[in-house]
Amino acid sequence: MRFIDANIFIRLITRDDPSKASACLQLFQRLRQGREEATTSEAVIAEIVYVLVSTRQPYRLARTDIRARLMPLLRVRGLRLPERGALIRALEVFELYDDLDFEDALTVARMEGVGIEELQSYDRGFDVVSGIRRVEP
């Protein structure tokens, strides 16, 4: 089992370095074929989204593009993600709500996953999410 860092996903998604992108594609093909297994973390996925959406980075992808490019990678057979469902749902929420960053979208996904509707927060970005009631302490 291997751990995959954010830059591997980013090289594959952006293809900004053709040689590295090719090597990353080969890795994901081996994972898809079941010849290898790897894992990553929520923190890595959050970093990927941050880098791809950030105006300080050269990529500046739209939320729709980020979801479209990252989702198939998260569903690769050989990629073991204990929280795959929450990450996929977070990408959906992230695409839907411009007021939320990915970490907030992950919070929504986690809340939905356990049936929590009330959120203690000062972050008004959550106010746009249906099914979530934000309460200030």
Buried (B, 14 or more C-beta within 10 A) or exposed (E): EEEBEBBBBBBBBBEEEEEBBEEBEEBBEBBBEEEBEBBBBBEBBBBBBBBBBEEEEEBEBEBEBBBBBBBEBBEBEBBEBEBEEBBBBBBBBBBBBEEBBBBBBBBBBBBBEEEBEEBEBEBEBBEEBEEBEBEEE
